[in-house]
Amino acid sequence: MSIKVENVFYTYQPGTPFENRALTNVSVEIPEGSFVSIIGHTGCGKSTLLQHFNGLLMAEQGSVYVDDVLMTKKTVAELRKKVGLVFQYPEYQLFEETVYKDIAYGLQREGLTTEEERGRVLDAMRIVGLDEEMAERSIYDLSGGQKRRVALAGIIVMNPSYLVLDEPAAGLDPAGREEILGYIKNLQKERGTTIVLVSHSMEDVAKLADKIIVMHQSEVIMEGSASEVFRNEEKLTEIGLAVPQITVLWNKLRRSFPNLPEDVYTVEAAKKAISEYMGGGVK
């Protein structure tokens, strides 16, 4: 099972002076159970691609499949249940009076009993680190980070097979950023949910993603593991991206200590490599 995008083209406002080709012959696959990150400069087509995953946008050419079912006007409603999409700054979309009501809103047509609904809501709250006593809190009494978690819980409560997130940590402080990304990673581990993450943070991408897709000027120009993508530092720099900062530092360190391993893209990997190099002396 997977999301498959095959030879997809998409143009905004075609036939007008504002015509803009957003996707050009894009083909990617999001394997079930994976953590995939999509990176690229603003305007390269990342968000447009995400919206094809659950049919908010329909390809003008090409095909999108979710679990081998072609995305069409007839199938889109059913397939959207499998693909949860979280926009940037989702807290701006909260509208109910309380945390519980906002998270439960999408369950109204599920035909659940009161007990079943409450169980689903509280489980979604638990996954994003919200205590049960917050269920009756007003949305307007929450911090920005808490609102972000409520919005995320409102998608998780629908049990999507695929969770697609457009810069979910944007605007958060470092602690809030670590929290929200940690909850997302735990969701993948706990439920096996497939995660698709758009991020401008190369550090987050290197730490979390099994597979990285690089976009530039409406096209996919590179994909692979963190090692496969980030070793192309020259190409990434050419298109305005960068490798993680720890990698820049590591490459400088290797000039003095050439026996250190090459492929280091996270702080954790750097600490482990130094510890092993020094015979286990670094903790």
N, C-alpha and C positions, 0 to 999 in steps of 0.2 A: 504494500500500500504506500502511496506517496501523493504529493502534488506534482504534476508534470505540466510544464509550460513548453509548448512546441511551436517555434517559429512565429512568435507573436509580435504583431505591429500594433501601435496605437498612436493616434494623432489627436491633439486637442485643437478644436475649432478649425477643422479642415475646410479648405476652400475660402478662407478669410485672410485678411492681412495679418491676423494674429496666429496663423497656423503654426503649430509646434509639434514636431515629431518627438514623442516621449519614449517610445519603445521601438527598437529596430531589430527585427528578426531575433527576438530573445527566446532562448531555450534553456531551461533549468529544471532540475528535479530536487524536490525536498523529501528525502527519505523518511519513512515513518520512524518515530522515536529519536530523531536526530535533533541537534541544536545547530541551526544554520544562521549565519550572520550575513547581511547584505551591506556592503560599504560602497562609498563613492561620494563625490562632491555634490553639493546642493544643486538640484536641477538635472541630475544624471538619469532619473527615471525610477529611483528606488521606490518611492511612495506609490507611483503609478503601477508598478509591478505588484506591490502588496495588494492593491485594490482589485487586481485581477484574480488573486487567490480565492476570494470569496464572492466574486461576481458583482462587486460595486461598480466595476468597469468591465465591459465585455470587449474582447479582442476584435479589432476590425479585420485582422487577418490572423491566422494561426489558431491554435487550440489550447485549452486549459482543461486538465483532467484532475479530479479529486477522487482518489481511490478507484481509478480506472473509469470513472463516470465523467463524460464530457460535460463541461459547463455550458449550458444553453439557457434560454429564457424559461424553458420548461423544468429544468433541473435545478436552477439557481437557488430557489427557496429551500429545497432539501439539503443542498450542499452547504449552504451557509450555516446550517446547524453544526457542521463538522469543523468549520473554520472560523474561529473567533478573532476579530480584528480590533486592536486597541490603538487608537490614534494618538498622536503627540498631544500632550496636555489633556488627557481624558477627563480630568476632574472638572473641566469646563462643561462637560456633558451631564453632570449630575443634576437631577431636578426634583427628586422626591423629598419628602420631609425628613425622613430618618435614614440612617445607615441601612437598617433591615429592609425598608421598603424599596430603597434604590437597588440594592443587590437582588432582591426578589422579583423585581419588575419583569424580567425576561421569562420568569417561570409561570406567568399568569395563564398561558395557554397550554401548559404541560399536563393539566389534569391531575395535579398532585393533591394529596391530603394535606391538611395543615401541618401535621407532624413531618411528612415527607419534605414539604417545602422548607420548614424550619431546619431540618437536618441538613439539607443541601446548602442553605444560606450560612449556617454556622460552620460547616465544613469549609466553605469558600473563605469565610472570614479567618478561620484558623490558618489556612494555607498562606494568606498574606499578612499574618501576624496581627490581626485585630482581635482583641479580647471580646468575649461574649457580651460583657456588660455594655459594650459600645453599640450594641444593636439598636437601641432606642435613642441614641444620641442624634441631635440635629446635624444635618450635613454642614450647616453654617457654623458649627462650633468646632470643626475639625481643622487641623493644620493642613498645609499643602501636601505634605507627604502622606498623611492619613487619607485625604481625599483621593490621592493617586491610588492608594491601596483599595479603597472602596470601589473605584472605577474598575480596577483589575479584577476584583472579586465578582463584580457584576458580569464579567465575561466568563470567568472560571466556573461560576455556578451553573452554566449551561453545559458543562462537561464537553467542551470541544476537543476533537482529536488533534487539531492544529491550532496553536495560538500564535498569532502574527502581531508583532509589536513594533510600532514606529517611534523610535527614540523614547522608550518608556521612562528613562531616568533623566530626561531633559529638564533643566532648571532646578534639580535637587542638589542639596549640599552633599559633600562626599559620603557622610554617614547614611543619608537617605538613599543615595545612589547604590551603595553597597547593599542596603536592606532590600530594595525593590528588585535588584538583579539576583540577590540570593533567594528571594521567594520564587522568582521565575525558574531558577535552576532547580530548586527543590520540587517544584511542580513537575518538571520533567522526570526527576528521579522517582517521585512518589507515584505519579499516575502514568508515566510513560508518554506524556503529552509531547508532541512534536513542536519545537519552538523555532520561530523565524524572527530574528531580531535585526532591526536597522539601527545602527549606532555610528556616531562619529568618533567614538573613543576606541582607538586601536588596542588600548590596554584591556578594556572589557571584552572586545572581540577575541583577542588572543587567549584570554583566560577561560572564556565560556564556550566558544564555538567549536563544533566538530568539523564544520565545513564553512568556508568563507567564499562568498560570491562578490566579485568586484565589478562595479558598473562605471561606465564613462561615456558621456554623450549619447545616452539612450541605448547603449549596447552592453552586453556582458563581455568583458575582455579577459577575465581570469577567474578561475575557481579552483578550490582545493583546500587542504588542511592549512592551519596557521603556518606550519613550516614551509609548505609549498608556496604559499602566497607571500609571506613576509620576507622570504629570502630574495624576492624580486624588488629590493629596496629602490634601485635606480628607476625601474618602471613606475613604481608607486609614486615616487617623488615627481616624476615627469607629469603625472596626471593630478598633482596637487594633494596627494595623500602622504602618509608617513608610516613607518614601522613604529611599534611601541617604543616609548622613551627608554625603557630598560634595555631594549635591543641596541639602541644607539650607544648607550653607555657600555654595554657588554662588548660590542665590536671594538670600542676604544681600549677596553681592558685586555682584549685578546691580542692587541698589538704588543703588549708587554708580556703576556702569558699565552703564547700561541697554542699550548697544549689544552687550553680550556675548550670545551665543546662549542660547536658553531651555533646550533639552532636553539637559542634561548629567547623566549618572547614574553615571559612573565616573571614577576619578582620571585614567585615561589620556585620556578625552575632555576633562576639564577642562584638563589640560596642553596638549593640542592646541589647544583653543579660545583659551587665553591666549597661546600662541605665535603663533597667527594674528592675534590682536587686536594684539599688539605687533610685528607685522611679521616674525615668525620669530625673534625675539630670545631666546625662552625654550626651553631644551632639556630 
